[in-house]
């Protein structure tokens, strides 16, 4: 078991709490505990653009009366009792005793006029988490789920700016005496940049628009702003077989360093994006030097990807997709081979300018994340090994247990008979008695050897395949070994480890199949670590042409976790594999491996 000093654990805990209290935010992760606003009965997604605010509004069927003032009478009359109310003067501001509309007010208290572009009944967009309605295994809380009735009234609304482009906007929900009439989950984008994660719109929300760069647009209420606030972040991952230095940087902040020019709202074609990614990978591989145990090291592999920030966190941009520079990021990964866990790793950050004056840092090891930052005054980012015990996972050979016929009781009786026969042979005088005693003694002695289990295997006896339970135990050990092999980051290291459990003739093919079918990678390309193996079952078992071997169709499920760019990825995978196992030189070895299926067990 790996241990960490209690003082170091407490130090990390209090520092993390201090950062959270001071408003410092880590880069958003793929594993996010939601507040339930993304499955609220009503959903409003707002897009701020140069000419106005575009709103996609999903109104829960039971809440349509609370939005009646902004809907055409024909669409709301079925749900609102009595005669429709007279249209209210939109220039009276938003401080009304009752408002049955979602409204947007400019900084000069001018209510923007709502232009209904489309109204139709739909089924709500499914934004529910995979465990919606179930208890989350990490937090222990029940994951929020959407209303059982999926029907919504969808309204596409445009609020034009008209003659004056405002610097501030206030988003006002339907309310009565200052209390919201409906539960609304809101997300706001400013020129494709998410200003919020999903949040509840429970009172008027003031948005300050930064027209030169939408990344800096903010709500006055800090709780509404997105978690990912840093334009540049850097990470250290200390893994069992490698050290990774990773960087997440806005394209607009990286552009001057790679002699690129960008403008607000500019769209990047797939071809331009590919060129920029290649430039970024080459540039970042030569900056921010890394030392491991005091020695300067060069990356064994350097890659980069184009990312964008979405409501699900940072996502890799598909190769054929255009992306706005407003929301484009470069994610770079530099890998350094490390056969053993190092004692110390240091990154010296050397990219500071007017845009980059502070860089958030996170180091990750098996004990957990450690948060910090680098500045021009303190540009070094350290990781120190405080693990008192660390056991490097390694492949272990699986010995062939010889099948022996053991029956101690029968062996004892036969031994006594053999000894008695010997005595009778020595004392007897007649030929018949001596012959009988001799035959009895030989037979009893043979039985003693046979049932004691010490009779050696005869070379002409062909070994039999193991029984199903024994074969299942062998395969369980083999699967554990294969999971350890997938930790290796290079083909050569993978082959070297496989040589302990794979026949020489099949080593190349099985190494390729392990990489193709069993290695679990994160979207960023890093290897995920298997943390649990369960539900291993043999669906079919047959003997092989090679004596003593067996072929088995096997199924098992693994839980794996990995990280990159501050994202935490956790997933389960069910494998279905055809494996051939044979005895060789006293050990069980794989002689064939075909991954038939790898899928999500919940799919």
Residue pairs with C-beta under 8 A, 6 or more apart in sequence:
1 389
2 366
2 367
2 387
2 388
2 389
2 390
2 391
3 387
3 388
3 389
4 367
4 386
4 387
4 388
5 386
5 388
8 367
8 386
9 367
12 367
12 368
12 370
15 370
15 371
16 369
16 371
19 26
19 371
23 222
24 360
24 371
24 373
25 227
25 228
25 229
25 230
25 360
26 227
26 360
26 362
26 369
26 371
26 566
27 228
27 230
27 233
27 248
27 314
27 360
27 362
27 565
27 566
27 567
28 197
28 226
28 227
28 228
28 309
28 313
28 314
28 566
28 567
29 313
29 566
29 567
29 568
30 312
30 313
30 567
30 568
30 569
31 138
31 567
31 568
31 569
31 570
32 197
32 313
33 136
33 138
33 139
33 141
34 129
34 143
34 144
34 198
35 144
35 198
35 199
35 200
36 144
36 185
37 185
37 186
37 198
37 199
37 200
38 127
38 128
38 185
38 187
38 198
38 311
39 127
39 128
39 132
39 144
39 145
39 146
39 185
40 183
40 184
40 185
40 200
41 60
41 62
41 63
41 146
41 147
41 182
41 183
42 57
42 58
42 59
42 60
42 63
42 182
42 183
42 184
42 185
43 56
43 57
43 58
43 124
43 125
43 127
43 152
43 184
43 185
43 186
44 55
44 56
44 57
44 58
44 102
44 171
44 184
44 185
44 186
44 187
44 201
45 55
45 56
45 186
45 187
45 188
45 189
46 53
46 54
46 55
46 171
46 186
46 187
46 188
46 189
47 53
47 54
47 55
47 56
47 189
47 192
48 169
48 188
48 189
48 190
48 191
48 195
48 207
48 209
48 214
48 217
49 191
50 165
50 191
50 265
51 160
51 161
52 112
52 158
52 159
52 160
52 161
53 104
53 112
53 158
53 159
53 169
54 156
54 157
54 158
54 159
55 102
55 155
55 156
55 157
55 158
55 159
56 154
56 156
57 67
57 102
57 154
57 155
57 156
57 157
58 122
58 124
58 125
58 152
58 153
58 154
59 67
59 152
59 153
59 154
59 155
60 124
60 147
60 149
60 151
60 152
60 182
61 79
61 149
61 151
61 152
61 153
62 149
63 181
63 182
63 183
64 71
64 75
64 76
64 79
64 80
64 153
65 76
65 79
65 80
65 100
66 100
66 174
66 181
66 182
67 76
67 100
67 101
67 102
67 153
67 155
67 174
67 182
68 76
68 79
68 80
68 84
68 85
68 100
68 101
69 85
69 87
69 88
69 99
69 100
69 101
70 100
70 101
70 102
70 103
70 114
70 116
70 155
70 157
71 116
71 119
71 153
71 155
72 116
72 119
73 84
75 119
75 153
76 84
77 84
88 96
88 99
90 111
90 113
91 110
91 111
92 111
93 105
93 109
93 111
94 103
94 105
94 111
94 170
94 172
94 204
97 176
97 177
98 175
98 176
98 177
99 172
99 174
99 175
99 176
100 174
100 181
101 114
101 174
102 157
102 171
102 172
102 173
102 174
102 184
103 111
103 112
103 114
103 171
103 172
104 111
104 112
104 159
104 169
104 170
104 171
104 172
105 111
105 112
105 169
105 170
105 172
105 204
106 112
106 161
106 164
106 166
106 168
106 169
107 166
107 167
107 168
107 169
107 170
108 164
108 166
110 164
112 159
112 160
112 161
113 159
113 160
113 162
114 157
114 158
114 159
115 157
115 158
115 159
115 160
116 155
116 156
116 157
117 156
117 157
117 158
118 154
118 155
118 156
119 153
119 154
119 155
119 156
120 153
120 154
121 151
121 152
121 153
121 154
122 151
122 152
122 153
122 154
123 150
123 151
123 152
124 146
124 150
124 151
124 152
126 146
127 146
127 198
128 145
128 146
129 143
129 144
130 602
131 143
132 143
132 144
132 145
132 146
133 142
133 143
133 145
134 142
134 143
135 141
135 142
135 143
136 142
136 143
165 211
166 209
167 208
167 209
167 211
168 206
168 207
168 208
168 209
169 206
169 207
169 209
170 204
170 205
170 206
170 207
171 186
171 188
171 201
171 204
171 205
171 207
172 204
173 180
173 181
173 182
173 184
173 201
173 202
173 203
173 204
174 180
174 181
174 182
175 181
175 203
178 203
180 201
180 202
180 203
183 200
184 200
184 201
184 202
185 198
185 199
185 200
185 201
186 196
186 198
186 199
186 200
186 201
186 205
187 194
187 196
187 197
187 198
187 199
187 311
188 194
188 195
188 196
188 207
188 219
189 195
190 207
190 209
190 210
190 214
190 217
191 214
191 264
191 265
191 324
191 326
192 214
192 324
192 326
192 327
193 214
193 215
193 217
193 309
193 324
193 326
193 327
194 226
194 309
194 310
194 311
194 327
195 207
195 214
195 217
195 218
195 219
195 224
195 225
195 226
196 219
196 224
196 225
196 226
197 226
197 227
197 311
198 311
199 223
199 224
205 219
205 220
205 221
205 224
206 219
206 220
206 221
207 217
207 218
207 219
207 220
208 217
208 218
208 219
208 220
209 217
210 216
210 217
210 218
212 264
213 252
213 264
213 326
214 264
214 326
215 231
215 250
215 252
215 326
218 225
219 225
226 309
228 309
228 313
228 314
230 358
230 359
230 360
231 249
231 250
231 252
231 253
231 355
231 356
232 247
232 248
232 249
232 250
232 253
232 351
232 356
232 359
232 360
233 247
233 248
233 249
233 359
233 360
233 361
233 362
233 565
233 566
234 245
234 246
234 247
234 248
234 288
234 347
234 349
234 359
234 360
234 361
234 374
234 381
235 244
235 245
235 246
235 247
235 248
235 361
235 362
235 363
235 364
235 564
235 565
235 566
236 243
236 244
236 245
236 246
236 345
236 347
236 361
236 362
236 363
236 364
236 381
236 383
237 243
237 244
237 246
237 364
237 526
237 563
237 564
238 341
238 342
238 345
238 363
238 364
238 365
238 366
238 383
238 385
239 487
239 526
239 527
239 529
240 341
240 392
240 393
240 487
240 529
241 337
241 338
241 339
241 487
241 488
241 489
241 493
242 335
242 336
242 337
242 338
242 489
243 290
243 292
243 335
243 336
243 338
243 342
243 345
244 333
244 334
244 335
244 336
244 526
244 564
245 288
245 290
245 299
245 334
245 336
245 347
246 331
246 332
246 333
246 334
246 524
246 564
246 565
247 284
247 288
247 330
247 331
247 332
248 307
248 314
248 329
248 330
248 331
248 565
248 566
249 329
249 330
249 332
250 328
250 329
251 260
251 262
251 276
251 325
251 328
251 329
251 330
252 262
252 325
252 326
252 328
252 355
253 355
253 356
254 260
254 280
254 330
255 261
255 262
256 353
256 355
257 283
257 351
257 353
258 276
258 279
258 280
258 283
260 276
260 279
262 325
263 325
264 325
264 326
265 324
265 325
265 326
266 324
266 325
267 322
267 323
267 324
267 325
268 276
268 322
268 323
268 324
268 325
268 328
269 322
270 319
270 320
270 321
270 322
273 306
273 317
273 323
273 328
274 319
276 306
276 330
277 304
277 305
277 306
277 330
278 304
280 304
280 330
280 332
281 302
281 303
281 304
281 332
282 302
284 302
284 304
284 330
284 332
284 334
285 299
285 302
285 332
285 334
287 350
287 351
288 347
288 348
288 349
288 350
288 351
289 296
289 347
289 348
289 350
290 296
290 297
290 299
290 334
290 336
290 345
290 346
290 347
291 297
291 345
291 346
291 348
292 336
292 338
292 342
292 344
292 345
293 342
293 343
293 344
293 345
294 344
297 336
298 336
299 334
299 335
299 336
300 335
300 336
300 337
300 490
301 333
301 334
301 335
302 332
302 333
302 334
302 335
303 332
303 333
303 525
304 330
304 331
304 332
304 333
305 316
305 317
305 330
305 331
305 524
305 525
306 316
306 317
306 323
306 328
306 329
306 330
306 331
307 314
307 315
307 316
307 317
307 328
307 329
307 330
307 331
307 565
308 314
308 315
308 317
308 323
308 324
308 327
308 328
308 329
309 315
309 327
309 329
313 567
314 329
314 331
314 565
314 567
315 523
316 331
316 523
316 524
317 323
317 328
331 524
331 564
331 565
333 524
333 525
333 526
333 564
335 489
337 489
337 490
340 392
341 385
341 387
341 390
341 392
342 385
343 384
343 385
344 382
344 383
344 384
344 385
345 363
345 382
345 383
346 380
346 381
346 382
346 383
347 361
347 380
347 381
348 379
348 380
348 381
349 359
349 374
349 379
349 380
349 381
350 379
351 359
352 375
352 376
352 379
357 375
357 376
358 373
358 374
358 375
359 373
359 374
359 375
360 371
360 372
360 373
361 371
361 372
361 373
361 374
361 381
362 369
362 370
362 371
362 372
362 566
363 369
363 370
363 372
363 381
363 382
363 383
364 370
364 563
365 383
365 385
365 387
366 387
366 390
367 386
367 387
370 383
372 381
374 380
374 381
393 484
393 487
394 484
394 497
395 481
395 484
395 485
395 497
395 498
395 500
395 501
396 477
396 481
396 500
397 500
397 501
397 587
398 474
398 477
398 478
398 481
398 501
398 587
398 588
399 586
399 587
399 588
400 548
400 583
400 586
400 587
400 588
401 470
402 457
403 463
403 464
403 466
404 453
404 455
405 450
405 451
405 453
406 451
406 452
406 453
407 451
408 451
408 452
410 447
410 451
411 447
411 448
411 450
411 451
411 452
414 444
414 445
414 447
414 448
414 451
415 444
415 445
415 448
417 440
417 444
418 440
418 441
418 444
418 445
418 447
418 448
421 437
421 438
421 440
421 441
421 444
422 437
422 441
424 433
424 437
425 434
425 437
425 438
425 441
428 434
428 437
449 455
457 463
462 547
462 548
463 547
463 548
463 583
464 548
465 471
465 541
465 543
465 544
465 548
465 549
465 550
466 474
466 550
468 538
468 541
471 538
471 541
471 550
471 552
471 581
472 536
472 537
472 538
474 581
474 588
475 536
475 538
475 552
475 554
475 579
475 581
476 533
476 536
478 501
478 579
478 581
478 588
478 590
479 533
479 536
479 554
479 556
480 533
481 500
481 501
482 501
482 514
482 518
483 518
483 530
483 533
483 558
484 497
485 494
485 497
485 498
485 514
486 494
486 514
486 518
486 519
486 520
486 527
486 530
487 527
487 529
488 494
488 496
488 497
489 527
491 511
491 515
494 511
494 514
494 515
495 507
495 508
495 511
498 507
498 510
498 511
498 514
499 507
501 587
501 588
501 589
501 590
502 510
502 511
502 589
502 590
502 591
503 582
503 584
503 589
503 590
503 591
505 591
506 590
506 591
506 592
506 593
509 592
509 593
510 590
510 592
510 593
513 593
513 594
513 595
514 593
516 595
517 575
517 577
517 595
517 598
518 575
518 595
518 598
519 527
520 527
520 528
520 530
520 558
520 560
520 562
520 571
520 573
521 527
521 528
521 562
522 528
522 562
522 563
522 564
522 567
522 569
523 564
523 567
523 569
524 564
524 565
524 567
525 564
526 562
526 563
526 564
527 562
528 560
528 561
528 562
528 569
528 571
529 560
529 561
529 562
530 558
530 559
530 560
531 558
531 559
531 560
531 561
532 558
532 559
533 556
533 557
533 558
534 556
534 557
534 558
534 559
535 555
535 556
535 557
535 574
536 554
536 555
536 556
537 554
537 555
537 556
538 552
538 553
538 554
539 553
539 554
539 555
539 576
540 552
540 553
541 550
541 551
541 552
541 553
542 550
542 551
542 552
543 549
543 550
543 551
544 550
544 551
544 580
544 582
544 591
546 582
546 591
548 582
548 583
549 580
549 581
549 582
549 583
549 591
550 580
550 581
551 578
551 579
551 580
551 581
551 592
552 578
552 579
552 581
553 576
553 577
553 578
553 596
554 576
554 577
554 578
554 579
555 574
555 575
555 576
555 577
556 574
556 575
557 572
557 573
557 574
557 575
557 601
558 572
558 573
558 575
559 570
559 571
559 572
560 570
560 571
560 572
560 573
561 568
561 569
561 570
561 571
562 569
563 569
571 600
572 600
572 601
572 602
573 598
573 599
573 600
573 601
574 597
574 598
574 599
574 600
574 601
575 595
575 597
575 598
576 595
576 596
576 597
576 598
577 593
577 594
577 595
577 596
578 592
578 593
578 594
578 596
579 590
579 592
579 593
579 594
580 590
580 591
580 592
580 593
581 588
581 589
581 590
581 591
582 588
582 589
582 591
583 589
